[in-house]
Amino acid sequence: MQFNIEINARLLKAVALAATHSESRYYLRGVYVEFFADHITLTATDGHKLIAGRQARIFTNQTEPGASDGAAGQPGIILPLEMVDKIKLGRKAPDHATLSFDAKGDNLQARFLNLRFDGTTQSGFEVEASYPAARRVAPVSITGEQAAFDPEILITFTKAAKLTHNSIGNPSTPVVHHNGLSPALVSWLGAGVLPGCEAFGVAMPMRVQGDFKELPDVAWFTGAAAYRATADEQFKAETERLKAQA
């Protein structure tokens, strides 16, 4: 049985930004596609950042006997990064790519994949590996405690927002939901930007060490030394700000 799965090309490219390029971590060198009755999920991570996307199932007319536009129950596929990278997005490019593969048999051999987009076809085998339990990384509670992040990680989410932008207005500005030294959630895909799609990111914070752990000396410029406000001082300042706006 052959499956022909429609995947939003912009979402696929955006998720792939979080995949690793390291040859030694080949099992993370791609986008993990999972199949459910009414949707698919796309996941990529390099261990420092993660992007996950959800797309509603797209129903299409199948011309081949026995073919299906849904693959619920089939094992997930690690779609090689090299195949995704060859997809070139343009303003007039179609919205979706088609991922085609045969049902996985009892021989446990790697499935051969065809990824069709805008008149081109990328072919190759799935990455033979077990994908990590990425869902364990995403936090379910957020403390709001501020943390520091590698700027390169945050740039990834900005690039993802630009990739999915529909050219109307400005791309969404990613927002980090701080979680202290635990993984933080990142909002980067605005509602309705990609119809039928949702996505979020996870960013791993960095521990500040060395000379930059302390606040910089700004007194020579501002005339007063910088200091870290206490929670009570922050609450008081926010109260005063809200009163001023009332």
N, C-alpha and C positions, 0 to 999 in steps of 0.2 A: 504493500500500500504506500502511495506517495502522499506526502503532505506539502502543501503550498501555503506558507504562512506570510501574510502581509505584515510588514513592520514599518512603522514611521521612520523614514530615513534620517530625519533631523534628530529624533530622540535617540536612535541607534548611534549616530555619530557623537552626540553629546555624552551619552553614557560611556562610550569608548574612551573618552578623555581621561577617565580615572584608571584605566588599565595600565599595567606595568609594561615597560619595554625591555625588561631584563630577560635574557635568554634562560638564566638559571631558574627563574620562577615561571616556567612555561605555562603552568596551570592558571596563572593570573594574566596571561598574555592574550586576552580576548574578552568577549562579552558573553556572559552566561545567560542563555535564553531558557526560560521555563514556561511550560504550557499548561493552561488551565481551561476549564470549560468555556468561560466567557472572557478570558483575557490572557495576556502573556506578560511576563516580567523580564526586564533586562537589568543585569547587574555587572558592575566592573569595579575592581579595587586594586590598589597596589600595596595595601597594608597601611598607608598613611592617609588615604582619602578613599571615599566610596561614593558612587552614584548609582542609584536604583531608580528604575522607571517602570511604570505600569501602563499598558495599552489595552484598551477594549478590543475584543476579537473582531476582526473585520471579515464579514461573510462575503464570499465571492462565488461566481458560477464556475464550477470545475468542468473542464472539457474532457479530461481523461477519465476513463472508467475506474472507479475505486479511489479516485483522488479526493482529498479533503482539505478544507481551509482551516481546520482545527486539529490540534494534536494532543488533546488532553489525555494524560496517562502515559505519554511518551517520556522517556528520561530527558532531562535537560541537556542542552547542547552548549559547549563552549565554542562560540564562533570566533575563529582566529582573527586576531587584530589586523593581520595583513590584508584580509578580505575586506574588512570594514574600512580600512584606510584608503582603499582604492575607490570607494564611493565618493564621487565629486558632486557637491551640492551647488546648484545654481539657481538663479531666480525663477527660471522656467522649468526647472527639474520637477519631476513628479513627487508627490508626497511620500510614496511608499516604495519600499524594496520588497522583493518576494524571495523568501528563504524556502528552498525546496530540498527535501530529503526523503529517503525511504524509511519505513518503520524499522526499528532496531530489532533484529532477530535474536535467536538464542545463541548465535555464535559470538556475540559480544564484540564483533568487529566494529571499528570506527566507522561512522556514517559518512558517506560522501555528500558534500553540500554544494548547492548552487545558489548564489546570491545574485539575483537579477535586479538591475536598476538603470533606468534611462537608456535602454538599448544595449547595455553591456552586461556581461555575466562573469562573476568571479567564482572560481571553483576550487575545491580543496576538501580535505578531510577535517572533521571536527578535532579539537584538541583532546587527546585521550588522557583524561585525568578526572579526579573527583574534585569538584569545586568546593572551596571552604564554606563553612556555615556562616555566610555573610550576615544573616539576619541577627546573629548574636551581637554584632558590632553596633547596630543601630540602637541608641538609647531610647527608653520609654519614659524617662523622667529627666527633666532639665532643671538645674539649680539656678542658672542665671549668673553664676560666679564667673567673672572675667578670666580669660586665659590668652596666651600668646600662640600664634600660628605661623607656620612657615608661609611667607607671602606667595610662594609658588603654588601652594595648595589652594589658596584663595583665588588666585588667578585662574585656576582650572574651572571653578564654578562661574566666573565671569565669562570665560570662553564658551562654556556650555549654554549660558543664557543668550549669548550672541548667536550661537549656532541655531538655536530654536526660534530665534526672532523672526517674525513674519513681515518685517520691513515697514510695519505701521507703527508709528511712535518710536519710543526708545526701548531697548532691551531692559528686562527687569534687572534691578541691582540685587545681587545675592545678599542675604542677611544670615549672619551666623548667630545661632541660638547657643550662647555660651553655657558650658557645663563643667567649669573648673578644669581639672586635669583628666576628666573623663571625655570620651568622644562627644563632639558637639554636632547638633543637627544644622543643616544649611538649607534655607529656602532659596531656590534659584529659578524655578519655572513658574511663571505667573499663571493664574487660573485662566483657562480658555486659550492660551497661546497655541497649544497643540491639541485640537479637539480629540477627546477620548483618551487623553494621556495625562498622567500625573508623574511627578518625579521629586526627589529630594537628594540631598547629599549628606555625607558624614565626614567630618574633619577631625583628625587626631591632633590634640594640642601639643605644644612643645614646652619642655621645662626650661625656664630662663635661668641661665647659669653665667658665671664669670662677671666681667665688668658691667654688663648691661642688666644685671639683676636689680641694681639700685637705680633710682630715678636720676636723670641727668641734672647737672647743675645749670639752672636757668636764671639764677639770681643776677648774674652779670648782664642779663638781657632784660629781665622783667622787673628787677629790683626786689624780688621776693623769692624765697626758696620754694620749690614744689614739694608737696607732701601728699600722702595717700589719705583721703578722707575716710572717716569711719562710717559705718552703716547709719548711725544716728545723724551724722552731718549730711549724708547723701539724702536721707529722708527729709530732713529739714529744708535742704536746698530745693528739692522737688516740690515740697509743700508750698514754699514761697513762690516758685515759678508758676504753679497752678493758680495761686491766689492772684498773681499779677495778670494772668490771662483772663480771669473771671470778669 
